[in-house]
Amino acid sequence: TQYSFKEVFGTLVAQKELFDVVAKPLVEDLIRGKNGLLFTYGVTGSGKTHTMTGSPGDGGLLPRCLAMIFNSIGPFQAKRFVFKLDDKNGVDVQSEVEALLERQRREALPTPKTPAGKRQLDPEFADMIDVQDQCRAEEVDEDNVYGVFVSYIEIYNNYIYDLLEEAPFDSIKPKWNNCNTPVRNGDFVPPQSKILREDQNHNMYVTGCTEVEVKSTEEAFEVFWRAGQKKRRIANTQLNRESSRSHSVFIIKLAQAPLDADGDNVLQEKEQITLSQLSLVDLAGSERTNRTKAEGNRLREAGNINQSLMTLRTCIEVLRENQLYGTNKMVPYRDSKLTHLFKNYFDGEGKVRMIVCVNPKAEDYEESLQVMRFAEMTQEVEVARPLDRPLCGLTPGRRLRNQAFREELNRKLQLRGGPVGAGPEEPSAAELFFQSFPPLPSCELLDINDDQTLPKLIEALEQRHKMRQMLAEEFAKNVLAFKTMLQEFDSSVASKENYIQGKLAEKEKTITGQKTELERLEKKIKTLEYKIEILEKTATIYEEDKRNLQQELESKSQKLQRQASDKRRLEARLQGMVTETSLKWEKECERRVAAKQLEMQNKLWVKDEKLKQLKAIVTEPRAERPERPSREREREKPLPRSVSPSPAPSTPAVPLRPRRSRSAGERWVDHRPPSHVPTETLLQPRMPRAITVDAPSERALARCDRYLLTHQELASDGEIQTKLIKGDVFKTRGGGQAVQFTDIETLKQESPTGRKRRSSPSNPDPAGDAADSEWTDVETRCSVAVEMRAGSALGPGFQHHAQPK
């Protein structure tokens, strides 16, 4: 059986090669804002979990995907809590101040988390994420900021559980006391199964699932390993020591939003946020209970695993049929939580890849055929939906320009040695004002009769006083003009404030109306969700009834088929018995008819023989009859009966009749050895066109078509027995002749060993005593030269030529 796939990897393929071919395109699509889904599918024990997580020193697909994501967006990540996920599968963007307050509030909690850079990695998984090759995506928008969120769930017995939830996680193994009854512990709270819902974009999501924001590969893988992988349900089976008993789904969400026009802060518009996710699914392996010897919970787990995988296969087959034949059949997504969760992927919302793991064990041959047949069929399903990304409208390269501006500013600060504008002390406005005054003359009085210094000083002071008055008047005018301008500005500001207040009031009214509408819609949504849940439960009940009725119908139809087959088998048996009985009685009738015919023929033959003997006795002259001894002589000396009397010399001898071969028209080689003794029997073969030889020769064989070998030997009774061995002469490919023996005739001469007299009737006829007592049955039979088939039970006279065996 041959199967074809897009790519086939050998048993010694490296994890990097597998990642480059399968998972790397999905990570690049994730950074571009597209969704992706990656399955690992196969029989239990075929290596699905190893392919997903890897081994120490050689990480699998999951750590390599995380490493590529953070290598690509590392320098462009937003600060923690800038992106905030809501409960409806959406994301909001917060300002820097709100994010700072959120970080302070989280750090004030009793158990603050250590930053990722200072956290000591667990040596159990430290080697798995130590990826040497720094793989990066080629097309990363540098004008965006990014945030990464991870969540980890499992689908166990068709229920969804959150593996990152901080709660006791032992719902399958409750505590038991000595009486084998569950302990009523008030502290024990089993985990609650999560509910699937549909967001405004018709994408399915898990309600209330824990989503952790991570900033590095180490932090993300630590969340996966410590919080999630340790809680995942595994068990020991006959085929796998650590068999996954649930489907695990590790979801990586990438939120990205553009920077503002300055390239410094995140644009506070929710419509510009792009949210994409990559789901890495480690499916539980399909298994047969007769091989795993599962019992109890393991048996129920295996049944749910096989049922979910069968639903996945049914959905793919319906999609393929709708695509090939243009039909519009309903795809049964709701039959399983696994297919219901990834409904939007199968409808074209993202790219789906599947890795088929095959175990080369001979015991898994039949199951591997089913797995590969399903995987080959999934390649033929192609669905795609166009992706609408919001238009930003801002010029590209904003981040680089902002960085260049800051670098240039820092360079100038370093050159100046201080803040911008610092340098030599500049004169103030008062100093410049006083410098415009005329200089004061010298005020020193050296003589009492000096009458020039004081007048000069008084003149200078008067000039200054005049200038001061002029400046004061000008200042008053300027102050008045400025006050007038301020009043005009205040009036314009007041009018603008009134206008803005009116607009704000209108906006508040609109917002209040929208909030009321939102509350009404939320109540309606809750009502509709409640109705949907009721309808889902009703549909589940109806589907269960439908399945039960179908099973009952199938069982009854199978019962009717079995009864019909039993009826047909009984009719065939009766017909066979009737046919066999009729054939048996037909054969019995034929046998009885043949026996009756044989008996009648024997009686007729005996009567004919008696009539012939009587005719011979009557027609023979009396003088030639042998003299019959008297009764007294016979009583005195009984004659021995071992030798039959020879016929009288006057009795005419029966001549030897040559027997003509049936193949008289053919040319014969009559091979008679020199030691041939004539037996003088009545049946002697005669070949008119025969070549008599003592030894076979090539020349004689080349001229003839048939070959006859005469062989003589002594029988068990001491008489000579002659065998005529016949054959056909063929020409060989080498130019010689070959003889193929086809028939053997046996000629034998027997001497009578005793004499049987006829039994006299109870009242013998005196006239016919002498004639009837002269001959015995043996003498009569020997005196009549009649041929018969060798070994025939029909008596003499039925066949006058020997037939080949």
C-alpha positions in Angstrom: 0.0 0.0 0.0 1.4 3.4 -1.0 0.5 6.8 0.5 1.7 10.2 -0.7 2.4 13.3 1.5 3.8 16.7 1.0 6.9 15.9 3.1 8.2 12.6 4.5 10.9 12.6 7.2 13.1 9.6 8.1 13.7 8.1 11.5 16.9 10.1 12.1 15.5 13.5 11.2 16.7 16.4 13.3 14.3 18.6 15.2 15.6 21.7 13.5 14.9 20.3 10.0 11.4 19.3 11.1 10.8 22.8 12.6 12.1 24.6 9.4 9.7 22.7 7.1 6.6 22.5 9.3 6.4 25.1 12.1 8.5 28.0 10.8 5.9 29.2 8.2 3.3 29.1 10.9 5.4 31.4 13.2 6.0 33.8 10.3 2.2 33.9 9.7 1.6 34.5 13.4 3.9 37.6 13.4 2.1 38.8 10.2 -1.3 38.6 12.1 -2.5 35.2 10.9 -3.7 32.2 12.9 -2.1 28.8 12.8 -2.9 25.3 14.1 -0.4 22.4 14.3 -1.4 18.8 15.1 0.6 15.8 16.1 -1.4 12.7 15.2 -0.7 9.0 15.4 -1.0 5.7 17.3 -0.1 5.6 20.9 3.6 5.4 21.5 4.6 6.7 18.1 6.4 9.8 19.4 3.9 12.7 19.3 4.8 14.2 22.6 8.5 13.9 21.9 8.0 15.7 18.6 6.2 18.5 20.3 8.4 19.1 23.4 11.7 17.4 22.5 14.3 16.0 24.8 17.1 17.5 26.9 19.7 19.0 24.6 17.4 18.9 21.6 14.2 21.0 21.9 11.1 20.1 20.0 8.7 22.2 18.0 7.2 24.1 21.0 10.4 25.6 22.5 11.7 26.4 19.0 8.5 28.3 18.1 8.8 30.3 21.3 12.5 31.1 20.6 11.7 32.3 17.1 8.9 34.5 18.3 11.0 36.3 21.0 14.1 36.5 18.7 12.0 38.3 16.2 10.0 40.7 18.4 12.3 41.0 21.4 13.4 44.7 20.9 9.8 45.7 20.0 8.0 44.3 23.0 5.6 46.6 24.9 6.0 46.9 28.7 4.1 44.5 30.8 0.3 45.2 31.1 0.2 47.7 28.2 -1.8 45.0 26.5 -4.7 43.6 28.6 -6.8 40.7 27.5 -10.5 40.8 28.2 -12.9 37.9 28.9 -14.4 37.9 25.4 -11.3 36.8 23.4 -10.3 40.4 22.8 -7.5 42.7 23.8 -7.4 46.3 25.1 -4.4 48.8 25.1 -3.6 50.8 28.2 -1.5 53.9 28.6 1.9 54.0 30.2 0.5 55.4 33.4 -2.2 52.7 33.7 0.4 50.0 32.9 2.7 51.4 35.6 -0.1 51.4 38.2 -1.0 47.8 37.2 2.6 46.7 37.6 2.8 48.4 41.0 -0.5 46.7 42.1 0.8 43.3 41.0 4.1 43.8 42.7 2.3 44.7 46.0 0.7 41.2 46.1 1.8 38.8 48.8 3.7 36.5 46.4 5.4 38.8 43.8 7.0 37.0 40.9 10.7 37.2 40.3 11.6 38.9 37.0 12.4 36.6 34.2 16.0 37.7 34.0 16.7 36.8 37.7 14.8 33.5 37.8 16.9 30.4 38.2 15.9 27.9 35.4 15.0 24.4 36.2 17.8 22.1 35.0 15.0 19.6 34.0 14.1 21.7 31.0 17.0 24.2 30.7 18.6 22.2 27.9 15.4 22.0 25.9 15.2 25.8 25.4 18.9 26.2 24.8 18.5 26.6 21.0 21.8 27.4 19.4 20.5 28.7 16.1 18.9 32.2 16.4 16.0 31.8 14.0 14.2 35.0 13.2 11.2 36.1 11.0 12.1 38.1 8.0 9.2 40.6 7.9 8.7 42.2 11.3 6.9 45.6 11.4 9.2 47.8 13.5 6.6 50.5 14.0 4.5 48.1 16.1 4.7 47.0 19.7 4.1 43.4 20.6 2.8 41.4 23.6 2.8 37.6 24.0 0.3 35.6 26.0 0.2 31.9 26.6 -2.5 29.5 27.9 -2.5 25.7 28.3 -5.6 23.6 28.4 -6.4 19.9 28.1 -9.4 18.0 26.7 -10.0 15.0 29.0 -13.0 12.7 28.6 -14.6 15.4 26.4 -14.2 18.1 29.1 -12.0 21.1 29.0 -9.7 21.9 31.9 -7.3 24.8 32.5 -3.9 23.5 33.3 -2.7 26.9 34.5 -5.5 27.4 37.0 -4.3 27.8 40.6 -6.5 25.1 42.1 -6.2 21.5 43.4 -6.1 19.4 40.3 -7.0 15.8 41.3 -10.6 15.3 40.2 -10.1 11.8 39.0 -8.3 10.5 42.2 -10.3 11.8 45.3 -9.2 10.9 48.8 -10.5 7.5 50.2 -10.8 6.4 53.8 -10.5 2.8 55.2 -14.1 2.0 54.2 -13.4 2.6 50.5 -15.7 5.6 50.5 -14.7 9.1 49.4 -13.7 11.5 52.2 -16.0 14.5 52.6 -13.3 17.1 52.6 -14.6 20.7 52.4 -11.2 22.0 51.2 -11.1 19.6 48.2 -12.6 21.5 45.2 -12.5 19.6 41.9 -11.6 21.7 38.9 -14.4 23.1 36.9 -14.8 22.2 33.3 -14.5 25.2 31.0 -17.2 26.3 28.5 -16.6 27.1 24.8 -18.0 30.3 23.4 -18.0 32.3 20.2 -16.7 35.9 20.1 -17.8 38.7 17.8 -15.5 37.5 15.0 -17.1 34.0 15.1 -13.9 32.5 16.7 -14.3 29.8 19.4 -12.5 30.4 22.7 -12.4 28.9 26.2 -14.3 31.1 28.7 -12.3 32.0 31.9 -9.1 30.4 30.7 -5.9 31.6 32.5 -3.7 33.6 30.1 -0.2 34.6 31.2 1.8 37.4 29.7 5.4 36.3 29.1 8.5 38.3 28.0 11.0 35.6 27.1 11.4 32.1 25.9 12.5 30.9 29.3 9.5 32.4 31.1 7.0 31.0 28.5 8.5 27.4 28.6 8.6 27.5 32.4 4.9 28.3 32.4 4.4 25.4 30.0 6.6 22.9 32.0 6.0 23.7 35.6 2.4 24.9 35.6 1.0 22.8 32.8 3.0 19.8 31.9 3.2 18.5 35.5 -0.6 18.5 35.7 -1.4 16.8 32.4 -2.9 13.4 32.8 -0.7 10.5 31.8 -0.9 6.8 32.7 0.9 3.6 32.2 -0.5 1.2 29.6 0.7 -2.0 28.0 2.0 -0.1 25.0 3.3 3.1 26.5 4.8 3.8 29.9 3.7 7.5 29.9 0.6 7.4 27.7 -1.2 10.8 27.3 -4.8 10.3 28.4 -5.9 13.7 27.1 -5.5 16.1 24.2 -3.3 19.1 25.2 -3.5 22.5 23.5 -0.8 25.1 24.1 -2.1 28.5 22.7 0.3 31.4 21.9 -1.5 34.7 21.4 0.4 37.7 19.9 -1.1 41.1 20.3 0.4 44.0 18.2 -0.5 47.7 17.9 1.1 50.6 16.0 3.0 53.5 17.6 1.7 57.0 17.5 2.9 59.6 15.0 5.8 60.6 17.2 7.0 56.9 17.4 7.1 57.0 21.2 3.9 55.7 22.7 1.3 53.1 21.7 -1.6 54.3 19.7 -4.7 54.3 22.0 -7.1 52.9 19.4 -8.6 49.4 20.0 -9.5 49.1 16.3 -5.8 49.2 15.4 -4.9 46.2 17.6 -4.2 42.9 15.8 -4.6 39.6 17.7 -3.3 36.4 16.2 -2.8 33.0 17.8 -0.8 29.8 17.2 -2.3 26.5 18.7 0.1 23.6 19.2 -2.0 20.4 19.8 -0.6 17.2 21.1 -3.3 14.7 20.4 -3.7 11.6 22.5 -2.9 8.4 20.6 -5.6 6.1 19.2 -5.4 2.6 20.8 -7.2 -0.7 20.9 -8.3 -2.0 24.2 -7.5 -5.6 23.3 -3.8 -4.6 23.1 -3.6 -2.1 25.9 -5.6 -4.4 28.3 -7.3 -1.2 29.6 -9.8 -1.5 32.4 -11.9 0.9 34.5 -10.9 4.6 34.0 -8.3 3.7 31.4 -11.0 2.0 29.3 -13.3 5.0 29.6 -10.4 7.3 28.7 -9.5 5.2 25.6 -13.1 5.3 24.5 -13.3 9.1 24.7 -10.0 9.5 22.9 -11.0 7.2 20.0 -14.4 8.9 19.9 -12.9 12.4 19.6 -10.4 11.3 16.9 -13.3 9.7 15.0 -15.3 12.9 15.2 -12.2 14.8 13.8 -12.0 12.3 11.0 -15.7 12.7 10.2 -15.5 16.5 10.1 -12.5 16.3 7.6 -14.4 13.8 5.5 -17.5 16.0 5.3 -15.4 19.1 4.5 -13.7 17.1 1.7 -17.1 15.9 0.4 -18.5 19.4 0.4 -15.4 20.7 -1.4 -15.3 17.9 -4.1 -19.0 17.6 -4.9 -20.2 21.1 -4.1 -22.6 19.9 -1.4 -23.5 21.8 1.8 -23.7 19.1 4.4 -23.5 20.2 8.0 -20.1 19.5 9.6 -20.6 17.8 13.0 -18.2 20.1 15.0 -20.3 19.9 18.2 -19.9 16.2 18.6 -16.6 16.7 20.3 -15.0 19.5 22.2 -11.8 19.1 20.1 -13.4 19.8 16.8 -15.7 22.5 18.3 -12.7 24.4 19.7 -11.0 24.5 16.3 -14.1 25.1 14.2 -13.0 28.4 12.9 -9.7 26.9 11.6 -11.6 24.3 9.6 -13.7 27.1 8.2 -10.7 28.8 6.8 -9.6 31.1 9.7 -5.9 30.2 9.5 -3.5 27.6 8.3 -3.7 24.0 9.6 -0.7 21.6 9.6 -0.6 18.0 10.7 2.4 15.9 11.6 1.7 12.1 11.3 3.9 10.0 13.6 4.3 6.4 12.6 5.7 3.6 14.7 7.5 0.9 12.6 6.4 -1.9 15.0 4.6 -4.8 13.2 1.9 -4.9 15.9 0.8 -1.3 14.9 0.5 -2.2 11.2 -3.3 -2.1 10.9 -3.7 1.0 13.0 -0.9 2.8 11.2 -2.7 2.1 7.9 -5.8 3.8 9.2 -3.8 6.8 10.5 -2.0 7.2 7.2 -5.2 6.8 5.1 -6.9 9.6 7.1 -3.8 11.8 7.0 -3.5 11.4 3.2 -7.2 12.3 2.9 -6.8 15.5 4.9 -4.4 16.9 2.3 -7.2 17.2 -0.2 -9.2 19.7 2.0 -8.4 23.3 1.2 -10.3 26.2 2.8 -9.2 29.8 3.0 -10.8 33.0 4.2 -9.4 36.5 3.3 -7.9 38.4 6.2 -8.8 42.1 6.7 -6.1 44.0 8.6 -6.8 47.5 9.9 -5.2 50.4 8.0 -3.0 52.5 10.3 -2.5 55.6 8.0 0.7 56.6 9.8 4.0 57.0 8.0 6.4 54.1 8.4 9.8 54.4 10.2 8.4 56.3 13.2 10.3 54.3 15.7 13.7 54.8 13.9 13.2 58.5 13.6 12.3 58.8 17.3 15.4 56.8 18.2 17.6 58.9 15.9 16.2 62.1 17.5 16.9 60.9 21.0 20.4 59.8 20.1 21.1 63.2 18.5 19.7 65.0 21.6 21.9 62.9 23.9 24.9 63.7 21.8 24.3 67.4 22.0 23.9 67.2 25.8 27.1 65.3 26.1 28.9 68.0 24.0 27.5 70.9 26.0 28.0 69.2 29.3 24.6 70.2 30.7 21.0 70.7 29.8 19.9 72.4 26.6 20.5 76.2 26.7 23.1 76.1 29.5 26.3 78.1 29.0 27.7 81.5 30.0 25.4 83.6 32.2 23.3 86.0 30.1 22.2 89.4 31.3 18.7 89.6 32.6 16.0 92.0 31.4 16.5 94.3 34.4 20.2 94.5 33.8 19.6 95.4 30.2 17.1 98.1 31.3 19.5 99.7 33.7 22.3 99.6 31.1 20.1 101.8 28.8 20.1 104.7 31.4 22.7 107.5 31.1 25.7 106.9 33.3 25.9 108.8 36.6 28.8 111.3 37.0 31.2 111.1 39.8 29.6 112.0 43.2 32.8 112.5 45.2 33.1 116.1 46.7 36.7 117.1 47.2 36.2 120.8 47.9 33.5 122.8 49.7 33.5 125.3 47.0 32.8 122.7 44.3 29.6 123.8 42.6 29.8 121.6 39.5 29.5 118.0 40.8 26.1 118.4 42.5 24.4 120.2 39.5 25.8 117.5 37.1 24.5 114.8 39.4 21.1 116.5 39.7 20.9 116.8 35.9 21.7 113.2 35.5 19.1 112.1 38.0 16.5 114.3 36.4 17.2 112.7 33.0 16.9 109.3 34.6 13.6 110.3 36.3 12.2 111.5 33.0 13.2 108.3 31.3 11.7 106.3 34.2 8.4 108.2 33.8 8.4 107.6 30.1 9.0 103.9 30.6 6.3 103.7 33.3 3.8 105.4 31.1 4.8 103.0 28.3 4.6 100.1 30.7 1.1 101.1 31.8 0.0 101.3 28.2 1.4 97.9 27.5 -0.2 96.5 30.7 -3.5 97.9 29.7 -3.2 96.5 26.2 -2.2 93.2 27.6 -5.1 93.2 30.0 -7.4 93.9 27.1 -5.9 91.0 25.2 -6.2 88.8 28.2 -9.9 89.7 28.6 -10.5 89.0 25.0 -8.7 85.7 25.3 -10.6 84.8 28.4 -13.9 85.6 26.7 -12.9 83.4 23.7 -11.7 80.7 26.0 -15.0 80.9 27.9 -17.0 80.7 24.8 -14.9 77.7 23.6 -15.3 76.1 27.0 -19.1 76.6 26.8 -19.1 75.1 23.3 -16.9 72.2 24.5 -19.1 71.6 27.5 -22.1 71.5 25.3 -20.4 69.0 23.0 -19.2 67.0 26.1 -22.7 66.9 27.4 -24.0 65.6 24.1 -21.2 63.0 24.0 -22.0 62.0 27.6 -25.6 61.6 26.6 -24.6 59.5 23.7 -22.2 57.5 25.8 -24.9 57.0 28.4 -27.3 55.8 25.7 -24.6 53.5 24.3 -23.9 52.1 27.8 -27.6 51.5 28.3 -27.7 49.8 24.9 -24.6 47.8 25.8 -26.2 46.6 29.0 -29.3 45.7 27.2 -27.3 43.8 24.6 -25.3 42.1 27.3 -28.5 41.0 29.0 -29.8 39.8 25.7 -26.5 38.0 25.0 -26.7 36.3 28.4 -30.3 35.3 27.6 -29.3 34.0 24.2 -26.3 32.1 25.7 -28.7 30.5 28.2 -31.0 29.6 25.4 -28.1 28.3 23.4 -27.0 26.1 26.3 -30.5 24.8 26.7 -30.7 24.1 23.0 -27.3 22.4 23.1 -28.5 20.2 25.9 -31.7 19.5 24.1 -29.8 18.8 20.9 -27.4 16.5 22.9 -30.5 14.6 24.3 -32.0 14.3 20.8 -28.7 13.2 19.4 -28.4 10.6 22.1 -31.9 9.4 21.4 -31.1 9.4 17.7 -27.9 7.3 18.3 -29.9 4.9 20.5 -32.6 4.5 17.9 -30.0 4.1 15.2 -28.2 1.4 17.3 -31.5 -0.3 17.9 -32.4 -0.1 14.2 -29.0 -1.5 13.3 -29.3 -4.3 15.8 -32.8 -5.2 14.5 -31.6 -5.0 10.9 -28.6 -7.2 11.7 -31.0 -9.6 13.5 -33.2 -9.7 10.4 -30.2 -10.2 8.2 -29.0 -13.1 10.4 -32.5 -14.7 10.2 -32.6 -14.3 6.5 -29.1 -15.7 6.1 -30.1 -18.6 8.4 -33.2 -19.2 6.3 -31.2 -19.1 3.1 -28.7 -21.5 4.6 -31.4 -23.9 5.7 -33.0 -23.8 2.3 -29.7 -24.5 0.6 -29.1 -27.3 3.1 -32.5 -28.8 2.4 -32.0 -28.4 -1.3 -28.7 -30.1 -1.1 -30.2 -32.9 0.9 -33.0 -33.3 -1.6 -30.5 -33.3 -4.5 -28.2 -35.7 -2.7 -31.1 -38.1 -1.9 -32.4 -37.9 -5.5 -28.9 -38.6 -6.9 -28.5 -41.5 -4.4 -31.7 -43.1 -5.4 -31.0 -42.5 -9.1 -27.7 -44.3 -8.8 -29.3 -47.0 -6.7 -32.0 -47.5 -9.4 -29.4 -47.4 -12.2 -27.3 -50.0 -10.2 -30.4 -52.2 -9.7 -31.4 -51.9 -13.4 -27.8 -52.8 -14.5 -27.7 -55.7 -12.1 -31.1 -56.9 -13.4 -29.9 -56.5 -17.0 -26.7 -58.4 -16.2 -28.7 -61.2 -14.6 -31.1 -61.4 -17.6 -28.1 -61.4 -20.0 -26.4 -64.2 -18.1 -29.6 -66.2 -18.1 -30.0 -65.7 -21.9 -26.4 -66.6 -22.4 -26.8 -69.8 -20.4 -29.9 -70.7 -22.4 -28.1 -70.0 -25.6 -25.2 -72.1 -24.6 -27.5 -75.0 -23.6 -29.3 -74.7 -27.0 -26.0 -74.7 -28.8 -24.8 -77.8 -26.9 -28.1 -79.5 -27.6 -27.9 -78.6 -31.3 -24.3 -80.0 -31.5 -25.3 -83.2 -29.8 -28.3 -83.7 -32.0 -26.5 -82.9 -35.3 -23.4 -85.0 -34.5 -23.5 -88.7 -35.9 -23.7 -91.4 -33.3 -20.7 -93.3 -34.5 -18.3 -90.4 -33.7 -19.3 -90.1 -30.1 -16.9 -91.4 -27.5 -17.7 -94.5 -25.8 -19.2 -94.0 -22.5 -18.2 -96.3 -19.7 -20.8 -98.2 -17.8 -22.1 -97.3 -14.4 -20.6 -100.4 -12.9 -17.1 -99.5 -14.2 -17.4 -96.0 -12.9 -18.4 -97.3 -9.5 -15.5 -99.8 -9.5 -12.8 -97.3 -10.6 -13.5 -93.6 -10.3 -11.8 -91.5 -12.9 -9.7 -88.5 -11.8 -11.3 -85.1 -12.7 -8.1 -83.1 -12.8 -7.6 -83.4 -16.5 -10.2 -82.7 -19.2 -10.4 -85.3 -22.0 -9.1 -84.1 -25.3 -11.6 -84.0 -28.1 -11.7 -86.8 -30.6 -9.3 -86.7 -33.5 -12.2 -86.5 -35.9 -13.4 -83.3 -34.3 -12.7 -80.3 -36.5 -10.1 -78.0 -34.9 -10.9 -74.3 -34.6 -8.3 -72.3 -36.4 -6.2 -69.5 -34.8 -7.8 -66.2 -35.6 -5.5 -63.3 -36.0 -6.6 -60.1 -34.2 -6.4 -57.0 -36.3 -5.2 -53.9 -34.5 -7.5 -50.9 -34.4 -4.7 -48.7 -35.7 -4.2 -50.7 -38.9 -3.8 -47.5 -41.0 -0.7 -46.4 -39.0 2.9 -47.6 -39.5 4.2 -49.7 -36.6 7.6 -50.9 -35.3 7.1 -54.5 -34.1 9.8 -55.1 -31.6 10.1 -58.8 -30.8 13.1 -60.0 -28.9 14.9 -63.1 -30.2 13.8 -65.1 -27.1 10.2 -64.8 -28.1 8.2 -68.0 -27.5 4.9 -68.5 -29.5 2.1 -69.0 -27.1 -0.4 -70.2 -29.8 -3.2 -68.3 -28.1 -6.3 -67.4 -30.0 -5.7 -63.6 -29.6 -2.6 -62.8 -31.7 -1.9 -59.2 -32.9 -1.3 -58.7 -36.6 0.2 -55.6 -38.0 -0.1 -55.4 -41.8 2.3 -52.4 -42.1 4.7 -53.3 -39.4 8.5 -53.4 -39.4 9.7 -56.3 -37.3 13.0 -55.7 -35.4 14.9 -57.4 -32.7 16.2 -54.2 -31.3 14.8 -50.6 -31.7 16.7 -48.6 -34.3 16.6 -44.9 -35.2 15.9 -45.7 -38.8 12.9 -47.9 -38.0 11.6 -45.3 -35.5 12.0 -42.5 -38.1 9.8 -44.3 -40.6 6.9 -45.3 -38.3 4.3 -43.6 -36.1 3.6 -46.2 -33.5 5.7 -48.6 -31.5 4.9 -52.1 -30.1 7.1 -54.1 -27.7 6.3 -57.8 -27.0 7.3 -58.8 -23.5 7.0 -62.3 -22.0 7.1 -63.4 -18.4 5.9 -66.2 -16.1 2.7 -65.5 -14.3 2.0 -66.6 -10.7 0.4 -69.9 -11.9 3.5 -70.9 -13.9 1.9 -70.1 -17.4 3.6 -67.8 -19.9 2.1 -64.3 -20.0 2.6 -62.0 -22.9 2.4 -58.1 -22.6 2.0 -55.9 -25.7 3.3 -52.5 -24.7 2.2 -49.8 -27.2 3.4 -46.2 -27.6 3.5 -43.1 -29.9 6.7 -42.0 -31.7 7.5 -38.3 -31.6 10.3 -36.2 -33.2 12.4 -34.3 -30.7 13.7 -30.8 -31.2 17.3 -32.2 -31.5 16.3 -34.3 -34.5 15.9 -37.6 -32.8 12.9 -39.7 -31.8 11.1 -40.3 -28.5 8.6 -42.9 -27.6 5.7 -42.2 -25.2 3.9 -45.4 -23.9 0.2 -45.1 -23.9 -1.3 -48.7 -23.6 -0.5 -52.2 -22.4 -2.4 -55.4 -23.6 -1.9 -58.7 -21.7 -2.3 -62.1 -23.5 -2.4 -65.2 -21.3 -2.8 -68.9 -21.9 -4.5 -71.0 -19.2 -4.7 -74.8 -19.0 -7.9 -76.3 -17.4 -7.0 -77.8 -14.0 -10.2 -79.7 -13.3 -13.3 -81.0 -14.9 -16.8 -80.2 -13.9 -19.6 -82.4 -14.9 -23.1 -81.3 -15.4 -25.4 -82.0 -12.6 -28.1 -84.6 -13.6 -31.7 -83.6 -13.0 -33.7 -85.5 -10.5 -35.5 -87.4 -13.3 -33.0 -87.8 -16.0 -34.1 -88.6 -19.5 -32.8 -92.1 -20.4 -32.6 -91.2 -24.0 -30.5 -88.1 -23.4 -28.3 -89.3 -20.6 -25.6 -90.6 -22.9 -25.5 -87.4 -24.9 -25.7 -84.9 -22.0 -23.1 -86.6 -19.8 -20.4 -86.7 -22.4 -19.5 -83.0 -22.2 -18.6 -80.7 -19.3 -19.1 -76.9 -19.0 -15.3 -76.4 -19.2 -15.0 -78.4 -22.4 -17.9 -76.6 -24.0 -16.5 -73.2 -23.1 -13.0 -74.1 -24.4 -14.4 -75.6 -27.6 -16.1 -72.3 -28.6 -13.6 -69.7 -29.7 -15.3 -66.5 -28.5 -13.3 -63.5 -27.4 -14.3 -61.3 -24.4 -13.0 -58.2 -22.6 -10.3 -58.9 -20.1 -11.8 -58.8 -16.6 -15.4 -58.3 -17.9 -18.3 -59.7 -15.9 -20.7 -59.8 -18.7 -19.5 -63.2 -20.1 -18.2 -64.1 -23.5 -19.7 -62.7 -26.7 -20.0 -59.1 -25.9 -16.7 -57.7 -27.2 -14.5 -59.3 -29.9 -11.5 -56.9 -29.6 -9.4 -56.0 -26.7 -9.8 -52.4 -25.5 -7.0 -50.3 -24.2 -7.0 -49.5 -20.6 
